[in-house]
Amino acid sequence: MRFARTLSAMVAAGACWGAAEGIAVAWVPLSEGSLAIGQVLEVILRASCVTMLAAAAGVMLLAASLGVAALDSQTRQLLGRSWDAVAGSPARLAATIVGLSIWCGAGAGGALLVSDSEMTPRFAALLVMVAAVVAQLLALPPIVAVVRLVRSGLDRSGRFGPAAALVVLASGAAAVAEWLAGSPFGLAAAASFAGAGLAMLLRSRRSRVAAGTFAAVVCVLGLLWPGDETVAATVANAPVAESLLASARHVADRDGDGFSSILGGGDCDDADPAVFPYAREIPGNGRDENCSGGDAKRWHPPRDEPAPVPDRVPRNLSVVLVTIDALRADHVSAYGYRRPTTPALDRLARQGTLFERAYAPATSTRMTFPALFCGRSIAHLPYAEKQGRYELAASATTVAEILSGAGIRTAGIPTSLVFKVSRGVEQGFSDWIYPYDERRDRAAVRESARHVARAALGWLDEHAGQRFFLWAHLEEPHNPYLPHPGTPSSWTDRAGRYDGEIRFADQALGEILRRLDQSDLRTTTAVIVTADHGEMLGEHGITFHGLLYEPALRVPLVVRVPGLPPARRVASPVSLLDLAPTILALQRLPTPRTMEGRSLVGPLAATHSLTPRPLFAECRRITGDRNVMAAVIEGNHKVILDLTARRLELYDVVRDPRERLDQSRADPTRAARLRGLLDSWMSAGTVGGRPLR
């Protein structure tokens, strides 16, 4: 009977903690007014029922504890009163274990709030636990210390745990909030509520059974309630709920396409395996393959008549393209950043043109460069599958191939490990140079940019008398952010170390620019500096890159062309897909019609402005990326479509550059129109013959 009561309490506890998880998910939308109160309640109900199922898994732990309770009498007698206090019942044992976890989790959250600590929440929790244990053991006999530690932990979790969680949520520390509300830690919290909190609130067996029955009813109604948007909101910050729902959808999927028509699967025709959310839409066939609400229109990339190259631009022009890995635009001094991270790039901007809103076509190195060199989106490029990975097919035409065919010497100096395995981007390069062997020279990895600069200078010395196209890729400031001599001592936090790497890369860029400026190449060489993508430094609770938010997608772009006006700034959004057509135009070579990018000669020469048009970006599942996303930028607005979470976000990136206010509900007409553009664009391409999913 005790086990039955505990089981019913566990069920009720799951609903309680699920409600907390729902509040965690809905906290930001509620504060910004983008969800109606009814929708918020629906999110909470869904989170309650989903997490309740997860909490039921804790029953297995309780069963295991029953086995522990069946120890022989001598062992039980040895443990004595300590055993009764810590594990006298399954519920008490669960409360003991997870009560400590809650205490440590709250302590970790507080530590992360009051300091600029870069510990992971789990590591911080471990430190809190170790410190508490050591302090107790130094003062008390071991058995008594354990008992008091347990009681202290339960007391603190009951008093301060919820308050600490709310403070963490309000602080915007999404990573900590996710850990507290949606991870396996959340399951432990549910068990703790069952063993400790509900034991005090629900003293009678009838009340516990009633609570469990009510939670079961909520579970059934919540799972079957229609509305995919709130399902997506429910699992947005709850990986446990997401994984449970994914398993349930797999069972409920009748046509085997990976999507169900219930449980938020979003399949609008569960009898047709060719119809599912984000399937490849075939425009004009009268079918809604991707369940977007209608048939997509055929995608026709807009075409601009390229501006002529002014006669003052040398006809024997060479081009140097320098790309800096993971450099976000808002950490460049010329873009208004407070720290002096890029003096060399700032100087180049004063001598040329700075594009204020340049966007990468993707947020990973292996995706951006094929698109950049071909002037085409990843989704529209031909790819070949080789040994389980994808690389650019030989049928793709790169800018280096076109230049080589015109008699221009081409060289690529990559450093990223991505290029150690063929990705197809080396097509057309006369020289493909690795400046060092990272397997034999580990020290070179710490100052990669300096080795690239030296290799570039050596190549320039050898080929200074020829027309050339040189591409050099600087690995810094890619993660991990290593310290470098000369970095200000105050730059010690994550952003500071990242800035230190930017400054180190800028020094290498400065070496290349000085060589050009001190030679005859200054008057015959165009210089283009940009990045393959940006970097997340905690925005939206994310570090590294791979998503399509502004810090990871918007990159610097500075172009200096001999004969064209200096110190210009262009506010119109542009894409790195525009670089290949621009390089060809500067060489007075025609642009293939397969290229989606357009020449930037007009704004560079201050003779033509750019016609407004949408820009697209993506994160593809080419080699196992966790996130699959697509985005469209039109004017000041950007729509991000998360293809795995089935979530659409709309931001005004000029007024809201940090993308904190999702306007998809406040402006549904614009969101639907931009979503339609994305559907048409995505329908135009495949990767390796597979549709974008």
DOGUVEX-19816 format. One line per field, with one value per residue (C-alpha): x, y, z; residue in one letter. Coordinates in Angstrom, 1 decimal, m for minus. Each point is the difference from the previous one (the first is absolute). Layout:
<pts>
c1: [X/...]
c2: [Y/...]
c3: [Z/...]
residuo: [A/...]
</pts>
This chain:
<pts>
c1: [0.0/2.9/1.4/m3.5/m0.3/3.5/m0.8/m3.1/2.0/2.6/m2.7/m1.2/3.5/0.6/m2.9/1.2/3.5/m1.3/m1.9/3.3/1.6/m2.9/0.5/3.7/m0.8/m2.7/1.8/1.5/m3.0/m2.3/2.2/0.1/m3.7/0.4/m2.1/m3.6/m0.7/m2.0/2.9/2.4/m2.4/0.0/3.8/0.0/m2.5/2.0/3.2/m1.8/m1.2/3.2/2.2/m2.4/0.7/3.7/m0.4/m1.7/3.4/1.1/m2.1/2.8/2.4/m2.5/m0.2/3.8/m0.1/m2.3/2.7/2.4/m2.4/0.0/3.6/0.8/m0.8/3.6/0.7/m3.3/0.8/3.5/m1.5/m2.5/m1.6/1.9/m1.7/m3.4/0.7/1.4/m1.7/m2.7/m2.4/0.3/m1.4/2.4/2.9/m1.0/m0.5/3.5/1.8/m1.8/m0.5/3.8/m0.1/m2.6/2.1/3.1/m1.8/m1.4/3.5/1.4/m2.6/0.8/3.7/m0.5/m2.1/2.3/3.2/1.0/0.9/0.5/m0.6/m2.7/m2.9/0.8/3.6/m1.0/m2.5/2.7/2.2/m2.8/m0.6/3.7/0.4/m3.1/1.1/3.5/m1.2/m2.3/2.4/2.7/m2.3/m2.1/0.3/m0.7/m3.4/m1.4/1.5/m1.9/m3.3/0.4/1.1/m3.1/m2.3/1.7/m0.3/m3.7/m0.6/1.9/m1.6/m3.5/0.7/2.3/m0.3/m3.1/1.1/3.5/m1.6/m2.2/3.0/2.0/m3.0/m0.4/3.7/m0.2/2.5/m1.7/2.6/m0.4/m3.8/0.0/2.1/m2.2/m3.3/0.4/2.8/0.3/0.6/m3.6/m1.0/2.0/m1.8/m3.4/1.0/1.1/m3.3/m1.7/2.1/0.3/m2.4/m3.1/0.5/m0.6/m2.8/m1.9/m0.1/m2.8/0.0/m3.3/1.5/3.1/m2.1/m2.3/3.0/1.4/m3.4/m0.3/3.5/m0.8/m3.1/2.1/2.6/m2.6/m1.7/3.3/1.5/m3.1/m0.7/0.6/2.4/3.5/1.3/m0.4/1.5/3.1/0.0/m0.3/3.2/1.9/2.1/m0.8/2.1/m1.5/m3.5/1.2/1.6/m3.1/m2.3/2.3/m0.3/m3.7/m0.3/2.0/m2.4/m3.0/1.4/m2.2/1.7/3.6/1.1/1.3/m2.9/m3.3/m3.4/m0.4/2.3/1.2/1.5/m1.6/m0.6/m3.1/m0.4/1.2/m1.0/2.4/3.8/0.8/m1.9/1.5/1.2/3.0/m0.1/1.2/m2.9/m0.6/m1.3/m3.1/m1.2/m3.0/1.3/1.2/2.9/1.6/m3.3/0.6/m3.6/0.1/2.0/3.3/0.7/2.9/3.3/1.5/3.2/m0.2/2.5/1.6/1.8/3.6/1.5/2.9/3.5/1.4/3.0/2.1/0.1/3.2/m0.6/2.9/m1.7/0.9/m2.2/1.0/m2.9/0.7/m2.7/0.1/m1.6/m2.9/0.2/m3.2/m0.5/m0.9/3.4/1.8/1.1/m1.1/m3.5/m0.2/1.4/1.4/3.3/2.8/0.0/0.7/2.3/1.2/m3.5/m1.2/2.7/m1.0/m3.6/1.0/1.7/m2.8/m3.7/m1.6/m3.2/m1.9/m2.3/1.8/m1.4/1.7/m2.0/0.5/1.5/2.6/3.3/m0.7/m3.3/1.0/3.0/m1.6/m2.8/2.4/2.2/m2.9/m2.3/m2.8/m1.9/0.9/m3.5/0.5/3.5/0.8/1.4/1.5/m0.1/3.4/0.6/m2.9/0.7/m0.9/2.4/m0.5/m0.5/2.4/m2.8/m0.1/1.7/2.1/1.4/3.5/m0.7/m1.3/3.0/2.4/m1.7/0.7/3.7/0.0/2.2/m2.0/1.1/m1.8/1.6/m2.5/0.7/m3.3/0.0/m3.2/2.2/2.3/m2.8/m1.0/m3.1/0.2/0.8/3.6/m1.3/1.7/2.9/3.4/1.7/m1.6/2.3/m0.2/2.4/0.7/m0.7/m2.1/0.8/3.7/0.1/m2.5/1.6/m1.0/m3.6/0.1/1.1/m1.5/m0.7/3.7/0.9/m2.7/1.3/3.5/m1.1/m2.0/2.9/2.3/m2.4/m0.5/3.8/0.1/m2.9/0.0/0.5/m3.1/m3.7/m1.2/m2.9/1.3/m2.3/1.4/m2.1/0.9/m1.1/m0.2/m2.3/m1.6/m0.6/1.9/1.0/3.7/2.0/2.6/2.8/m1.1/m3.6/m1.2/0.0/m3.6/m1.2/m0.4/m3.7/m1.4/m0.6/3.4/1.9/m2.0/0.9/3.7/m0.1/m1.6/2.8/2.6/m1.7/m0.1/3.7/0.5/m2.3/2.1/3.2/m1.7/m1.3/3.3/1.8/m2.6/0.1/3.8/0.3/m1.4/m2.8/m1.8/m1.2/m0.9/m1.5/m3.5/m0.3/m3.1/m0.3/m2.9/m0.8/m1.6/m2.5/m0.2/m0.1/m2.5/1.4/m3.0/m2.8/m3.2/2.0/2.2/3.8/2.0/m1.9/m2.4/m3.3/m1.3/m0.2/1.8/3.2/0.6/m1.2/1.0/3.6/2.3/0.6/2.6/1.1/2.8/0.3/2.7/m1.7/m3.3/m1.0/1.1/m1.7/m3.4/m2.7/m2.8/m3.1/m1.8/0.1/2.4/1.0/3.3/m1.5/0.6/3.8/0.5/m1.9/1.8/3.4/m0.9/m1.4/3.2/1.9/m2.5/m1.1/m3.6/m1.9/m1.6/m3.8/0.3/1.3/m2.7/2.3/0.3/2.8/0.7/1.9/m2.8/0.1/3.8/0.3/m2.8/m1.8/m2.9/m2.0/m1.1/m3.5/m1.6/m0.4/m0.2/3.1/0.0/2.1/m0.1/1.4/m0.1/0.1/2.8/2.3/m2.1/m0.7/m2.3/m1.9/m1.6/m1.2/m0.7/m0.3/m1.1/1.0/m2.1/0.7/0.0/m1.7/1.2/m2.0/1.8/m1.7/1.2/m0.6/0.6/m2.0/m2.7/0.3/m0.1/1.4/m0.3/2.3/0.6/3.8/0.5/m2.1/0.6/3.6/0.1/m3.1/m1.8/m3.5/m1.5/m2.7/m1.4/m3.2/m0.2/0.5/m1.3/m0.5/3.7/1.0/m2.2/1.3/3.6/m0.7/m1.4/3.2/2.0/m2.3/0.5/3.8/0.4/m2.1/2.7/2.8/1.2/3.2/1.2/m3.4/m1.7/m2.6/0.6/m1.4]
c2: [0.0/2.3/m0.5/0.7/3.2/1.0/m0.9/2.2/2.8/m0.4/0.5/3.1/1.2/m0.4/2.3/2.6/0.1/m0.1/3.2/1.5/m1.1/1.5/3.3/m0.2/m0.4/2.7/2.5/2.1/0.0/0.9/2.9/1.3/m0.4/m2.1/m2.9/0.4/m1.3/m2.9/m1.1/0.3/m2.2/m2.5/m0.1/m0.6/m2.8/m1.7/0.3/m1.4/m3.1/m0.7/0.4/m2.0/m2.9/0.6/0.1/m3.4/m1.4/0.9/m2.9/m2.3/1.7/m0.6/m3.6/m0.2/1.6/m2.8/m2.4/2.0/0.0/m3.8/m0.2/m2.6/0.9/0.4/2.6/1.8/m0.1/1.5/2.9/0.5/3.3/1.6/m2.5/0.9/3.7/m0.3/m3.0/m1.2/m0.1/0.2/3.5/1.1/m1.5/1.8/3.2/m0.3/m0.5/2.6/2.5/0.3/0.5/2.8/1.7/m0.2/1.1/3.0/0.8/m0.4/2.4/2.5/m0.3/0.6/3.0/1.8/m0.6/m0.1/m3.6/m2.2/m3.3/m2.2/m0.3/m3.7/0.8/2.9/m2.3/m2.5/2.6/1.1/m3.6/m0.8/3.2/m0.8/m3.6/1.0/2.7/m2.4/m2.9/2.2/0.9/m3.1/m3.8/m1.5/m1.5/3.0/2.2/m1.8/0.2/3.7/0.7/m1.8/1.9/3.3/m0.7/m0.8/3.1/2.3/m1.5/0.5/3.6/1.4/m2.4/1.5/3.6/m0.7/m1.6/3.1/2.3/m2.0/0.1/3.8/0.5/m1.5/m2.7/m2.4/m2.7/m0.2/0.2/m2.8/m2.1/0.7/m0.4/m2.4/m2.3/m3.3/2.2/1.1/m3.6/m0.2/3.1/m1.6/m3.0/2.4/1.8/m3.4/m1.1/3.2/2.7/m2.0/m2.2/3.1/1.5/m3.2/m1.8/m2.4/m2.9/1.3/3.4/m1.6/m2.4/2.9/2.1/m2.9/m0.6/3.7/0.0/m3.1/1.8/3.1/m2.3/m1.5/3.2/1.9/m2.5/m0.2/3.8/1.5/2.8/m0.7/3.5/m0.5/m3.5/1.7/2.6/m2.8/m1.8/3.2/m0.1/m3.5/m2.7/m2.8/0.9/0.3/m3.4/m1.6/1.6/m1.1/m3.6/0.3/1.5/m2.8/m2.5/2.1/0.5/m2.1/0.6/m0.3/3.5/0.9/2.3/m0.7/1.7/0.2/0.9/3.1/m2.0/2.4/m2.6/1.3/m3.3/m3.0/m2.4/1.4/m0.4/2.8/2.5/1.2/3.3/1.5/m2.6/1.3/2.0/m0.5/3.4/0.1/m3.5/0.9/m2.0/1.2/m2.4/1.9/0.7/3.7/0.7/0.1/m0.7/2.0/2.4/m0.7/1.7/2.4/1.6/3.8/1.2/3.4/1.5/0.2/3.5/0.6/0.1/3.6/0.5/1.2/m3.6/m1.6/m2.6/m2.1/m0.2/m2.7/m1.0/m1.0/m1.5/m0.4/m1.9/m0.1/m2.9/0.6/3.8/1.7/3.5/1.7/m0.9/2.0/3.5/1.4/m1.2/1.9/m2.5/1.6/m1.9/0.7/m3.5/0.7/3.0/m1.5/m0.7/3.4/1.6/m2.0/1.1/3.6/m0.7/m1.9/m0.9/m1.6/m1.9/0.4/m3.0/m2.9/m3.5/m3.3/m2.7/m2.4/m0.2/m2.6/0.0/m3.1/1.5/3.6/m0.4/m2.2/2.6/2.9/m1.3/m1.1/3.0/m2.4/m1.2/m3.3/m1.3/0.7/m1.4/m3.4/m2.3/m3.4/m2.6/m1.6/m2.5/1.3/3.7/2.7/2.1/2.4/m1.9/0.5/1.4/3.1/3.0/2.0/3.6/m1.4/m2.3/2.9/2.2/m2.8/m0.5/3.7/m0.4/1.4/m1.8/m1.2/m1.1/m1.1/m0.1/m1.7/m1.0/m1.4/m3.8/0.1/0.3/m2.9/m2.2/0.9/2.2/0.8/3.7/m0.5/m0.3/2.5/1.0/m0.2/m0.2/m1.5/0.7/m1.2/2.2/m2.6/m3.5/0.2/m3.7/0.7/3.6/0.5/3.4/1.3/m0.6/2.6/2.7/m1.3/3.5/0.9/m3.0/0.7/3.6/m1.2/m2.5/2.7/2.4/m2.7/m0.8/3.7/0.4/m2.9/1.1/3.8/0.5/m2.0/0.7/m2.1/m0.9/m0.9/m1.3/m0.3/m1.3/1.0/m2.5/2.4/0.8/m3.4/m1.8/m0.8/3.6/m0.3/2.8/2.0/2.3/3.7/m0.7/2.5/m1.7/1.1/m2.2/m3.1/m1.0/m2.0/3.1/1.4/m3.1/0.0/3.7/m0.9/m2.6/2.6/2.4/m2.7/m0.8/3.7/0.2/m2.7/1.9/3.1/m1.8/m0.9/3.5/1.7/m2.2/1.0/3.7/0.1/m1.4/0.6/m2.4/2.9/1.5/m3.3/m2.1/m0.1/m1.2/m1.6/m0.9/m1.9/m3.0/m3.4/0.5/1.6/m1.3/m0.3/1.1/m0.9/1.7/m2.1/m2.2/m1.2/0.0/m1.0/0.3/m2.0/1.9/2.9/2.8/3.3/m0.6/m3.2/1.1/3.7/0.4/2.9/0.8/2.6/0.5/2.2/0.4/2.2/2.9/m0.2/2.6/m0.6/0.2/m1.1/m1.9/m2.0/m0.6/m2.4/m3.7/m2.0/m3.7/m1.7/m1.6/3.4/m0.3/m2.4/2.1/3.1/m1.5/m1.1/3.5/1.7/m2.3/1.0/m3.6/m1.0/m1.5/m3.5/0.0/m2.8/2.5/1.4/2.8/3.4/2.3/2.7/2.2/2.5/0.9/m0.3/2.6/2.1/m0.1/m2.4/m0.9/m3.6/m1.0/m1.4/m3.8/m2.8/m1.8/m3.6/m2.0/m3.5/m2.6/m3.4/m3.6/m0.9/m1.8/m0.4/3.5/0.1/3.0/0.4/3.5/2.5/3.8/2.8/3.6/2.7/3.6/0.4/m3.3/m3.6/m3.2/m3.1/m3.3/m2.8/m3.2/m2.3/1.8/1.1/3.6/3.3/3.2/3.5/2.9/3.6/m0.3/3.8/1.0/m3.2/m1.1/m2.5/m1.7/m0.1/0.9/m2.7/1.8/m3.0/0.2/3.8/0.2/m3.3/1.5/0.8/m3.3/m2.0/1.9/m0.5/m3.7/m0.3/1.4/m2.6/m2.8/1.0/0.4/m3.3/m1.8/0.9/m2.2/m3.3/m1.3/m3.2/m0.5/0.3/2.7/2.6/m1.3]
c3: [0.0/0.8/m3.5/m1.6/2.0/m1.1/m3.6/0.0/1.6/m2.8/m2.6/1.7/0.4/m3.7/m0.7/2.5/m1.4/m3.5/0.8/1.1/m3.2/m2.0/1.8/m0.8/m3.7/0.0/2.2/m2.8/m2.3/3.0/1.0/m3.6/m0.5/m3.1/1.4/1.2/3.5/m1.4/m2.1/3.0/2.0/m2.8/m0.1/3.7/m0.2/m2.8/1.9/3.1/m1.7/m2.0/3.0/2.1/m2.3/0.5/3.8/m0.2/m1.1/3.5/1.3/m1.3/2.4/2.8/m0.9/0.1/3.4/1.2/m0.9/2.1/2.9/m0.1/1.3/2.6/3.6/1.1/m2.6/0.9/3.6/m0.7/m1.8/2.8/0.4/m2.9/m2.4/1.4/m0.4/m3.5/m1.6/2.3/m3.0/m3.8/0.0/2.7/m1.9/m3.1/1.9/1.5/m3.3/m2.0/2.8/0.1/m3.8/0.2/2.7/m2.1/m3.1/1.7/1.3/m3.5/m1.4/2.6/m0.6/m3.7/0.7/2.4/m2.0/m3.6/0.5/m3.0/1.8/m1.4/2.5/0.6/0.9/2.2/1.8/0.5/1.6/2.3/1.0/0.7/2.0/2.1/0.6/1.0/2.3/1.8/0.2/1.5/2.9/0.6/0.1/m3.5/0.7/1.9/m2.7/m2.7/1.9/0.7/m3.5/m1.4/2.3/m0.7/m3.8/0.2/2.1/m2.4/m3.1/1.5/1.1/m2.8/m2.9/m1.7/0.6/m1.4/m3.1/m0.6/0.5/m2.6/m2.4/0.4/m0.5/m3.5/0.8/m2.4/0.3/3.8/m0.4/m2.4/2.3/3.0/m1.8/m2.9/0.5/1.9/2.9/m0.4/0.5/3.2/1.1/m0.7/2.2/2.7/0.0/0.3/2.9/1.9/m1.0/m0.8/3.1/2.1/m2.2/m0.6/3.3/m0.6/m2.5/m1.5/m0.9/m1.6/m2.1/m1.0/m1.0/m2.1/m1.7/m0.8/m1.5/m2.1/m1.4/m0.8/m1.7/m2.4/m0.8/m0.4/m2.4/m2.2/0.0/m3.5/m0.8/m1.3/0.9/3.7/m0.2/m1.6/2.8/2.6/m1.1/m0.9/3.2/1.1/m1.6/2.2/m1.1/m3.6/0.0/1.6/m2.6/m2.8/1.1/0.3/m3.4/m1.5/1.4/m1.3/m3.5/m2.3/m3.3/1.0/m1.0/3.4/0.9/1.7/m0.3/3.8/2.9/m1.8/m2.9/m2.5/m2.8/m1.9/m1.8/2.0/m2.7/m2.6/0.7/m2.5/2.1/3.2/1.6/m2.0/m2.7/m3.4/m1.4/m3.7/m1.2/m2.2/0.4/2.2/3.0/3.4/0.5/2.9/1.9/m0.1/m0.9/m3.8/m3.1/m0.3/m2.9/m2.2/1.0/m2.5/1.3/m0.7/m2.6/0.0/m3.0/1.2/0.3/m2.4/1.5/m0.2/m2.3/2.9/1.4/m1.4/m2.7/1.4/3.4/2.5/3.0/3.5/2.0/3.8/2.0/3.8/1.7/2.3/0.1/0.9/m1.4/3.3/1.5/m2.7/1.0/m3.4/0.8/3.2/2.5/3.2/0.0/m2.5/m1.4/m3.7/m0.7/m3.3/m1.3/1.2/m2.0/m3.1/0.5/m0.1/m3.3/m1.6/0.5/3.1/m0.3/3.2/m0.4/m1.7/0.6/m0.4/m1.9/2.8/3.5/m0.4/m1.9/m2.1/m1.2/m0.6/m2.3/m2.7/m0.1/0.0/m2.8/m2.2/0.7/0.7/3.1/1.5/m0.7/m3.7/m0.5/m1.4/2.6/m0.2/2.8/0.7/2.8/2.0/m0.4/m2.5/m2.1/m2.7/m3.3/m2.8/m2.2/2.3/m1.4/2.4/m0.4/0.1/m3.0/m2.0/0.9/m0.8/m3.4/m0.6/0.6/3.5/2.6/3.0/3.4/3.2/3.4/2.4/3.6/1.3/0.5/m2.1/m3.1/0.9/m1.3/m3.5/m0.1/m3.7/0.6/m1.2/m3.6/m2.3/2.3/m1.6/3.4/3.1/3.0/3.6/1.9/2.7/1.1/3.1/0.9/0.2/1.0/2.8/0.8/m3.4/0.8/2.8/m2.5/m3.2/m1.4/0.1/m2.0/m2.6/m0.4/m0.5/m2.6/m1.7/m0.1/m1.4/m2.7/m0.9/m0.3/m2.5/m2.1/0.3/m3.8/m0.9/0.2/2.9/2.3/3.5/2.8/3.5/2.9/3.6/2.6/2.9/1.8/m0.3/3.2/2.2/0.8/0.7/1.8/m2.0/1.0/0.0/0.8/2.7/3.4/0.6/m2.9/2.1/m0.4/m2.9/m2.1/1.0/m1.1/m3.3/m0.5/0.7/m2.8/m2.3/0.7/m0.7/m3.4/m0.7/0.5/m2.6/m2.4/0.7/m1.2/m3.3/m0.5/0.8/m2.6/m2.6/1.0/m0.1/m3.5/m3.5/0.8/1.8/m3.2/m1.8/2.8/1.4/3.6/1.4/3.7/1.5/2.2/m0.7/2.8/3.4/3.6/2.8/3.4/2.2/m1.9/0.2/2.4/m2.8/m0.6/m3.0/m3.3/m2.2/0.5/m2.1/2.5/m0.8/2.0/m2.0/m3.4/m0.4/m0.9/m0.9/m3.7/m1.0/m3.7/m1.3/m3.8/m1.6/m1.8/2.0/2.6/3.7/3.3/m1.1/2.0/m1.6/2.1/m2.3/0.9/m2.1/m0.1/m0.2/m3.1/m1.6/0.2/m2.9/m2.5/1.4/m0.5/m3.6/m0.7/1.2/m2.4/m2.7/m0.4/m0.5/2.9/m0.6/0.2/2.6/2.5/2.3/1.3/m1.6/m0.7/2.6/m2.4/0.0/3.7/0.0/m2.8/1.5/m3.4/0.6/3.1/0.7/m0.8/3.2/m0.1/2.6/1.2/1.1/2.5/1.2/2.3/m1.7/1.1/m2.4/2.5/3.1/1.2/2.9/m1.1/m3.4/m0.5/m2.8/0.1/m2.3/0.4/m1.7/0.9/3.7/0.7/0.3/0.3/1.5/m0.7/2.3/m1.9/2.9/2.7/m2.6/1.3/m2.0/1.4/m1.4/1.0/m0.9/0.1/m0.4/3.0/1.9/m1.0/2.9/m1.2/3.3/m1.2/m2.3/m2.1/m1.8/2.0/0.0/m3.8/m1.4/m3.5/m0.4/1.6/m2.4/m3.1/1.0/0.8/m3.5/m1.4/2.0/m1.3/m3.6/0.4/1.9/m2.7/m2.6/1.2/1.5/1.5/m1.4/m1.5/3.3/0.8/2.6/3.3]
residuo: [M/R/F/A/R/T/L/S/A/M/V/A/A/G/A/C/W/G/A/A/E/G/I/A/V/A/W/V/P/L/S/E/G/S/L/A/I/G/Q/V/L/E/V/I/L/R/A/S/C/V/T/M/L/A/A/A/A/G/V/M/L/L/A/A/S/L/G/V/A/A/L/D/S/Q/T/R/Q/L/L/G/R/S/W/D/A/V/A/G/S/P/A/R/L/A/A/T/I/V/G/L/S/I/W/C/G/A/G/A/G/G/A/L/L/V/S/D/S/E/M/T/P/R/F/A/A/L/L/V/M/V/A/A/V/V/A/Q/L/L/A/L/P/P/I/V/A/V/V/R/L/V/R/S/G/L/D/R/S/G/R/F/G/P/A/A/A/L/V/V/L/A/S/G/A/A/A/V/A/E/W/L/A/G/S/P/F/G/L/A/A/A/A/S/F/A/G/A/G/L/A/M/L/L/R/S/R/R/S/R/V/A/A/G/T/F/A/A/V/V/C/V/L/G/L/L/W/P/G/D/E/T/V/A/A/T/V/A/N/A/P/V/A/E/S/L/L/A/S/A/R/H/V/A/D/R/D/G/D/G/F/S/S/I/L/G/G/G/D/C/D/D/A/D/P/A/V/F/P/Y/A/R/E/I/P/G/N/G/R/D/E/N/C/S/G/G/D/A/K/R/W/H/P/P/R/D/E/P/A/P/V/P/D/R/V/P/R/N/L/S/V/V/L/V/T/I/D/A/L/R/A/D/H/V/S/A/Y/G/Y/R/R/P/T/T/P/A/L/D/R/L/A/R/Q/G/T/L/F/E/R/A/Y/A/P/A/T/S/T/R/M/T/F/P/A/L/F/C/G/R/S/I/A/H/L/P/Y/A/E/K/Q/G/R/Y/E/L/A/A/S/A/T/T/V/A/E/I/L/S/G/A/G/I/R/T/A/G/I/P/T/S/L/V/F/K/V/S/R/G/V/E/Q/G/F/S/D/W/I/Y/P/Y/D/E/R/R/D/R/A/A/V/R/E/S/A/R/H/V/A/R/A/A/L/G/W/L/D/E/H/A/G/Q/R/F/F/L/W/A/H/L/E/E/P/H/N/P/Y/L/P/H/P/G/T/P/S/S/W/T/D/R/A/G/R/Y/D/G/E/I/R/F/A/D/Q/A/L/G/E/I/L/R/R/L/D/Q/S/D/L/R/T/T/T/A/V/I/V/T/A/D/H/G/E/M/L/G/E/H/G/I/T/F/H/G/L/L/Y/E/P/A/L/R/V/P/L/V/V/R/V/P/G/L/P/P/A/R/R/V/A/S/P/V/S/L/L/D/L/A/P/T/I/L/A/L/Q/R/L/P/T/P/R/T/M/E/G/R/S/L/V/G/P/L/A/A/T/H/S/L/T/P/R/P/L/F/A/E/C/R/R/I/T/G/D/R/N/V/M/A/A/V/I/E/G/N/H/K/V/I/L/D/L/T/A/R/R/L/E/L/Y/D/V/V/R/D/P/R/E/R/L/D/Q/S/R/A/D/P/T/R/A/A/R/L/R/G/L/L/D/S/W/M/S/A/G/T/V/G/G/R/P/L/R]
</pts>
